[in-house]
Amino acid sequence: MDVLRRHHSPRLRRAVVRFGVAAAVVAALVYGVGWERVTEHLAATDASLFLPAVAASLVGMVVGAEGLRVAIGVSRGSPDVWLARYAALAGTFLRSVLPAGGVGKGAFVAYTVGRGGTTSASRAVAGVASWEALNVLASATVAAAGLVGVLAAGRDAGTAPVVVGAFGGVLVAAVVAGGLVARHRTVVVDLVLWAARVDRLLPGVDSSLDRERVRAALDAFLGNVGALARDQRRLAVAVAAAHASWLLAVLALYLCLHAVDLPVAPSVALVALPLAGFARAVPVPGGLGPMDAALGGIVAVLTGHSLGALASALVLFRVATYGTRVVVGGAALWRLDVALR
């Protein structure tokens, strides 16, 4: 865990500042819709619906951790199986508390699992990258299913069809780009070597990289991705886990809305949560603030519910999801820290 401690103070300061920004945004949102209205709805929360939302979030974390383990290729009988599971759960904590936490989670999990005795660093990196790609695919599938439901019900979906269509176009472009990389590896190696020599583009990159090392690393990465694609059973489990984790998150949102007496169709939750995820591009921990504003706005447009009522549901949703990830993921990170000392 020594890597996590390097340059600890500057990173901690940046994280604290961005948490402060996120907290200010959330406070402004709640103040804007009225503290009294939010607390009034929270006081009337139906615990019989909220507690299952927490459970759904917890199960979604476990399913996601197992999906990531499978994508990396750590079998249940491997000595590294618990290392992979704890790393995946701890990664959800990092994703929640670090700005651009998605990148931090992936790097952390790949590094940690790669330290095990049975999984190479290249295999871990390829597995993490594949899992992230499957998650993006799952989010697009969930959003498309929700959009179909919204349109079938005759609701005005606003710009959602355009966003979902653009999302699909980005996925197609990513697949095409991946295919080009696999087919034209020599060109990719040339670009990497050229970039490594230009310090102003990639400061700190080892300019002594040689062609053989870069090509070997690229071949190993693509080979591990290809191994997952050819293993139909492992791929099917990973794809199912990615979709299940998204659906459990949607279920948590659906239950939180109903817990404060805001009935919505399942299709609304299906389309709203993936689309609101684009707000994670704003570099604040866990998307706090921007994602809440986006999610509330989308649900409000699709249902007509007031933002004051929706704010209370979003508070419950954050407690059920963000709170669970911080507590359980933080416990997993502590357990890893103890085990790897």
C-alpha positions in Angstrom: 0.0 0.0 0.0 3.1 2.3 -0.1 2.0 3.7 -3.5 -1.2 5.1 -1.9 1.0 7.0 0.7 3.2 8.8 -1.8 2.6 12.5 -2.0 -0.2 12.0 0.5 -0.5 15.5 1.7 -1.0 17.3 -1.7 -3.5 14.7 -2.8 -5.3 14.9 0.5 -5.5 18.7 0.2 -6.9 18.5 -3.3 -9.4 15.8 -2.2 -10.6 18.0 0.7 -11.0 21.0 -1.5 -13.1 19.1 -4.0 -15.1 17.5 -1.3 -15.8 21.0 -0.1 -16.9 22.1 -3.5 -19.2 19.0 -3.8 -20.7 19.7 -0.4 -21.3 23.3 -1.3 -23.1 22.3 -4.5 -25.2 19.8 -2.6 -26.1 22.4 0.1 -27.0 24.9 -2.6 -29.3 22.5 -4.3 -31.0 21.6 -1.1 -31.3 25.2 0.0 -32.7 26.1 -3.4 -35.6 23.7 -3.1 -36.1 24.4 0.6 -34.7 22.7 3.6 -38.1 22.4 5.2 -39.6 20.5 2.3 -36.7 18.1 2.1 -36.7 17.4 5.9 -40.5 17.0 5.8 -40.3 14.3 3.1 -37.4 12.6 4.8 -39.3 12.4 8.1 -42.1 10.5 6.3 -39.7 8.0 4.7 -41.0 4.5 4.4 -38.2 2.4 6.0 -39.7 -0.8 4.5 -38.7 0.6 1.1 -35.5 2.4 2.0 -33.8 -0.5 3.7 -34.2 -2.8 0.7 -32.6 0.0 -1.3 -29.6 -0.2 0.9 -29.6 -3.9 0.5 -29.8 -3.6 -3.3 -26.8 -1.3 -3.3 -24.8 -3.7 -1.1 -25.6 -6.6 -3.3 -24.7 -4.5 -6.4 -21.3 -3.8 -4.9 -20.7 -7.6 -4.3 -21.9 -8.5 -7.8 -19.7 -5.8 -9.3 -16.6 -7.0 -7.4 -17.3 -10.6 -8.6 -17.7 -9.4 -12.1 -14.4 -7.6 -12.0 -12.7 -10.6 -10.5 -14.0 -12.8 -13.4 -13.0 -10.2 -16.0 -9.4 -10.2 -14.7 -9.4 -14.0 -14.7 -8.9 -14.8 -11.1 -10.6 -18.1 -10.5 -12.4 -19.1 -7.3 -9.7 -21.6 -6.5 -6.9 -19.1 -7.0 -4.8 -18.0 -4.0 -5.5 -14.4 -5.2 -9.3 -14.7 -5.1 -9.8 -12.7 -1.9 -7.1 -10.2 -2.9 -9.1 -9.5 -6.0 -12.4 -9.3 -4.1 -11.1 -6.9 -1.5 -9.3 -4.8 -4.1 -12.5 -4.5 -6.2 -14.5 -3.5 -3.1 -11.8 -1.1 -2.0 -11.8 0.4 -5.5 -15.5 1.5 -5.0 -14.3 3.5 -2.0 -11.6 5.2 -4.1 -14.1 5.9 -6.9 -16.3 7.6 -4.4 -13.8 9.8 -2.6 -11.3 10.7 -5.4 -11.9 13.2 -8.2 -11.9 11.2 -11.4 -12.2 8.2 -9.2 -13.0 5.8 -12.0 -9.4 6.1 -13.3 -8.1 5.8 -9.7 -10.1 2.7 -9.0 -8.9 0.9 -12.1 -5.3 1.7 -11.5 -5.6 0.7 -7.9 -7.3 -2.7 -8.6 -4.8 -3.5 -11.4 -1.8 -2.7 -9.2 -3.1 -4.6 -6.2 -4.2 -7.7 -8.1 -1.0 -7.6 -10.1 1.0 -7.9 -6.9 -0.5 -11.3 -6.3 1.3 -14.5 -7.0 -0.8 -15.8 -9.9 -1.9 -12.8 -11.9 0.4 -10.7 -14.1 0.2 -6.9 -14.1 -0.7 -7.1 -17.9 -3.5 -9.5 -17.2 -4.8 -7.3 -14.4 -4.8 -4.2 -16.5 -6.5 -5.9 -19.4 -9.2 -7.3 -17.1 -9.9 -3.9 -15.5 -10.1 -2.2 -18.9 -12.4 -4.9 -20.2 -14.6 -4.6 -17.1 -14.9 -0.9 -17.5 -15.8 -1.3 -21.2 -18.5 -3.9 -20.2 -19.9 -1.4 -17.6 -20.2 1.3 -20.3 -22.0 -1.2 -22.5 -24.3 -2.2 -19.7 -25.2 1.4 -18.9 -26.1 2.0 -22.6 -28.2 -1.1 -22.6 -30.1 -0.1 -19.5 -30.6 3.4 -20.7 -31.9 2.2 -24.1 -34.3 -0.2 -22.4 -35.6 2.7 -20.2 -36.0 5.0 -23.2 -38.0 2.4 -25.0 -40.3 2.1 -21.9 -40.6 5.9 -21.6 -41.5 6.3 -25.3 -43.9 3.3 -25.2 -45.8 5.0 -22.3 -46.2 8.1 -24.4 -44.1 10.4 -22.3 -42.1 13.3 -23.7 -38.5 12.1 -23.3 -37.0 15.5 -24.2 -33.5 15.2 -25.5 -32.9 11.7 -24.0 -33.2 9.9 -27.4 -30.4 12.2 -28.8 -28.2 11.5 -25.8 -28.7 7.8 -25.9 -28.1 7.8 -29.6 -24.9 9.7 -29.2 -23.9 7.3 -26.4 -24.4 4.4 -28.8 -22.4 6.2 -31.5 -19.5 6.6 -29.1 -19.6 2.9 -28.2 -19.5 2.0 -31.9 -16.6 4.4 -32.4 -14.7 2.8 -29.5 -15.2 -0.7 -30.9 -13.9 0.5 -34.3 -10.9 2.2 -32.6 -10.1 -1.0 -30.7 -10.2 -3.0 -33.9 -7.8 -0.6 -35.6 -5.4 -0.8 -32.7 -5.4 -4.6 -32.8 -4.8 -4.6 -36.6 -2.2 -1.8 -36.8 0.0 -2.5 -33.8 3.1 -1.2 -35.5 1.5 2.2 -36.0 0.5 2.3 -32.3 4.0 1.4 -31.2 5.4 4.2 -33.4 3.0 6.7 -31.9 3.9 5.7 -28.3 7.6 6.0 -29.0 7.1 9.3 -30.7 5.0 10.6 -27.7 7.6 9.3 -25.2 10.3 11.5 -26.9 8.2 14.6 -26.7 8.5 15.7 -23.1 5.9 18.5 -23.5 3.2 16.0 -24.4 4.0 13.3 -21.8 6.1 14.8 -19.1 7.8 12.2 -16.9 7.4 9.3 -19.4 10.5 7.2 -19.8 12.0 8.3 -23.0 14.3 5.2 -23.1 11.4 3.0 -24.1 12.4 0.7 -26.9 10.2 -0.8 -29.6 10.5 -4.4 -28.3 9.3 -3.5 -24.8 6.3 -1.4 -26.1 5.3 -4.1 -28.6 5.5 -6.8 -26.0 3.4 -4.8 -23.6 0.8 -4.1 -26.3 0.7 -7.7 -27.4 0.3 -8.9 -23.9 -2.6 -6.5 -23.2 -4.5 -7.3 -26.4 -3.8 -11.0 -25.9 -5.4 -10.9 -22.4 -8.4 -9.0 -23.8 -8.7 -11.5 -26.6 -8.5 -14.4 -24.1 -11.6 -13.0 -22.2 -13.5 -12.5 -25.5 -12.8 -16.1 -26.5 -13.8 -17.6 -23.2 -17.5 -17.5 -23.7 -18.4 -18.6 -20.2 -16.2 -16.1 -18.5 -17.3 -13.3 -20.8 -21.0 -14.2 -20.3 -20.6 -14.1 -16.5 -18.8 -10.7 -16.7 -21.4 -9.2 -19.0 -24.2 -10.5 -16.7 -22.5 -9.1 -13.6 -22.1 -5.7 -15.3 -25.8 -5.5 -16.2 -26.9 -6.9 -12.8 -24.9 -4.2 -10.9 -26.5 -1.5 -13.0 -30.0 -2.9 -12.5 -29.5 -3.1 -8.8 -28.4 0.5 -8.7 -31.6 1.4 -10.7 -33.6 -0.6 -8.2 -32.1 1.4 -5.3 -33.2 4.6 -7.0 -36.7 3.3 -7.7 -37.1 2.2 -4.1 -35.9 5.5 -2.7 -38.3 7.5 -4.9 -41.2 5.3 -3.7 -40.0 5.6 -0.1 -40.9 9.3 -0.1 -44.2 8.6 -1.9 -42.9 9.6 -5.4 -44.3 6.9 -7.7 -42.4 6.5 -10.9 -42.4 3.9 -13.6 -39.4 1.6 -13.7 -38.5 2.9 -17.2 -37.9 6.4 -15.7 -35.3 5.1 -13.3 -33.7 2.9 -16.0 -33.1 5.9 -18.3 -32.4 8.5 -15.7 -29.5 6.9 -13.8 -27.2 6.1 -16.7 -27.8 9.5 -18.3 -27.1 11.3 -15.1 -23.8 9.4 -14.9 -22.4 11.7 -17.5 -22.2 14.3 -14.8 -19.4 12.3 -13.2 -17.1 14.0 -15.8 -17.1 16.9 -13.4 -14.0 16.3 -11.2 -15.7 16.1 -7.7 -15.7 13.0 -5.5 -18.4 10.5 -6.5 -20.1 13.1 -8.7 -21.6 14.7 -5.6 -23.6 17.7 -6.6 -23.5 17.6 -10.4 -24.8 14.1 -10.7 -27.5 14.8 -8.2 -28.6 17.9 -10.1 -28.6 15.9 -13.4 -30.5 13.0 -11.9 -33.1 15.2 -10.2 -33.6 17.2 -13.4 -34.1 14.1 -15.6 -36.6 12.6 -13.2 -38.4 15.9 -12.9 -38.7 16.3 -16.7 -40.0 12.7 -17.1 -42.4 12.7 -14.2 -43.4 16.2 -13.4 -42.5 15.8 -9.7 -41.2 18.9 -7.9 -37.5 19.3 -7.2 -38.3 19.8 -3.6 -39.9 16.3 -3.3 -37.2 14.8 -5.5 -34.4 16.3 -3.3 -35.4 14.1 -0.4 -35.4 11.0 -2.6 -31.9 11.9 -3.9 -30.7 12.2 -0.3 -31.9 8.7 0.5 -30.4 7.4 -2.7 -27.0 8.9 -1.9 -27.2 7.4 1.6 -28.1 4.0 0.2 -25.4 4.0 -2.5 -22.7 6.5 -1.8 -22.8 5.7 1.9 -22.6 2.0 1.4 -19.7 2.3 -0.9 -17.8 4.5 1.4 -18.4 2.3 4.5 -18.0 -1.1 2.9 -15.3 0.0 0.5 -13.4 1.7 3.2 -13.5 -1.4 5.4 -12.2 -3.4 2.5 -9.4 -0.9 1.9 -8.4 -1.1 5.6 -8.4 -4.9 5.4 -6.1 -4.8 2.4 -3.8 -2.3 4.1 -3.5 -4.6 7.1 -3.0 -7.7 4.9 -0.3 -6.2 2.6 1.8 -4.5 5.3 
